[in-house]
Amino acid sequence: MFRHFETLVDPYTPYEETDTPPHRLWPFLAVYARPFRRVFALAALLSVLVAAVEVGLIHYMGRVVDILSGSSPGAVWDEYGWELVGIAAFILLLRPALQALDVLVLNNAIMPNFGTLIRWRAHRHVLRQSVGWFENDFAGRIANRIMQTPPAAGEAIFQIFDALTFALAYLAGAAVLLMQADPRLAVPLALWFAAYAILLRWTIRSVGPAAKAASDARSEVTGRVVDAYTNIHSVKMFAHHDREMDYAREAIENTRRTFQVEMRIFTVMDIALTLINGWLIVGVVGWAIALWSQGAATVGVVAAATALTLRLNAMTGWIMWAVSSFFRNLGVVAEGMETIAQPITLTDAANAPELALTEGRIAFHEVSHHYGRGAGGLDRVSLTIEPGEKVGLVGRSGAGKSTLVKLLLRFYDPEGGRIEIDGQDVTAVTQDSLRRRIGMVQQESALLHRSIAENILYGRPEASETGMIAAAKRAAAHDFILDLTDSDGNTGYAAKVGERGVKLSGGQRQRITLARVILKDAPILLLDEATSALDSEVEAAIQDTLYGVMEGKTVIAIAHRLSTIARMDRILVLDSGHVAESGTHDELLARGGLYARFWERQSGGFIGMDPTEPGIEAAQ
């Protein structure tokens, strides 16, 4: 039974992805609600039927009072016995069945699947964002919005069908019932409803912004806390425990203040609701008693009116809380939309083909990129890297080396010029096909919090275990991997590396990423300080391996340790976003320019960072 309702809607059903999701709340929710339209209609119908049954039972209880007050016990059973038995059977059998169907649709068909659908699609959308988009926000805040928006949207839908639809149907039924008894009984109900509507409107207008502010504040706390946890080594190393506590406390205190504002609204609402509900009880019941005293109403009418108003009195607090909860959750959704509904700005061209890599020739044509700042990065760089050529990039920090690599990978689109691979503009082919044909080892060798095997196989998931181990051996990683054990008792290639690989040393992480790229075996290879985290002995051990991996590939290698690129076919010296020098190691030394000065200044194999040297700029 449960499985039938749980599978009425598939939260992973295919859908048409869009780069520009709706940025207004209701259209945003409507997109996610499309697969649930029939189930939502059924939930609304059942909610109305349940309310009608409740009002009908109160009406019948009034009839029972009239029957009992106007007949002897024997006459009651003789005349109304089968009717009472029928009502009892309805209450014992049909009413529970209707209630069960209502809660099965709401609790089992809608609630688990609606939130899952939103979380799945939101995560899918966010993963399509560019690297630059992620660099402009806290990972913790992004994750928090992905996690808190679906349950908030689910709670909003729950309140619609569990409370709002039921309440409207119940109120309409109560008005009809009182008017049938005497139209004048509906007057105090109408006056009460007007006052209730005014209070409700005030609550809605107040709680929405307050809820959004509180949600923003909670996301800020999450962002700051996750930032501290992610960089816990720096926190401990610089002994900044107290500074981090102050930084977090500022956000936590802001969360407390915004929550206080939200709770004040509910306190005012509860006090006002108690006052107007008192007028409801006195108005309807008092008028019913007055009508009875005049002979214009039966005892059953008074009983039914009393039961209705007491039920409404009990319901109004619940309804008000449900309505305010509804809009509070909408506030959380609105805050989550600031992340989830952002358009994808770095997209594939319409009907973009896959990259057809035939030779591996890379050409930069007047490429400029300054990260929107007008300075830094690259400035009108033109160069061609021939198929199979191995090119080293050197230059001071900020010279534009990493920018060149990021543009080639299309992590950003150049602000000017174009980049071609085998004559194909990288912005005109699909991003996935471009990156599948490029292998890269970065200076920061962060790993996924998964097993060693999963991290290496990330380079080529379909590879065999034999191929994976062979790649690890070529990266001088196999021996230390066999000695690894994690906190769950997993060993060797099954051991987990911790978040971003923190359980491994820098050199071990670097060797795992090298193994991953070796396994990928892409025809274009990018090395960004690929051996920077290795000690001299290990670097020497895998240097020949690296050059072996480079064979037959087009290679771009960034290095501060010039000895690692001295054997390259050509070395490019970048300075202030331009190619300042180009040639082999020997040619550049003979020229006596920047490269020669870098080489002379090397101490332990690194380029000096003399701030008095011309051309030093702060850039990416």
Buried (B, 14 or more C-beta within 10 A) or exposed (E): EEEEBBEBBEBEEEBEEEEEBBEEBEEBBEBBBEBBEEBBEBBBBBBBBBBBBBBBBBBBBBBBBBBBEEBEEEEBEEEBEEEBEEBEEBEEEEBEEBBEBBEBBBBBBBBBBBBBBBBBBBBEBBEBBBEBBBEEBBEBBBBBBBBBBBBBBBBBBBBBBBBBBBBBBBBBBBBEBBBEBBEBBBBBBEBBBEBBEEBBEBBBEBBBBBBBBBBBBBBBBBBBBBBBEBEEEEBEEEEBEEEBEEBBEEBBEBBEEBBEBBEEBBEBBEEBBEEBBEEBBEBBBEBBBEBBEEEEBBBBBBBBBBBBBBBBBEBBBEBBBBBBBBBBBBBBBBBBBBBBBBEBEBBBEEEBEEBEBEEBBBBBBEBBBBBEEEEBBBBBBEBEBBBBBBBBBBBBBBBBBBBBBBBBBBBBBBBBBBBBBBEBEBBEBBBEBBBBBBBBBBBEBEBEBBBBBBBBBBBBEEBEEEBBBBBBBBBBBBEBBBEBEBEEEBEBBBBBBBBBBBBBBBBBBBBBBBBBBBBBBBBBBBBBBBBBBBEEEBBEBBBEBBEEBBEEBBBBBBBBBBBBBBEBEBBBBBBBBBBBBBBBBEEBBEEEBBBBBBBEBBEEBBBBEEEEBEBBBEBB
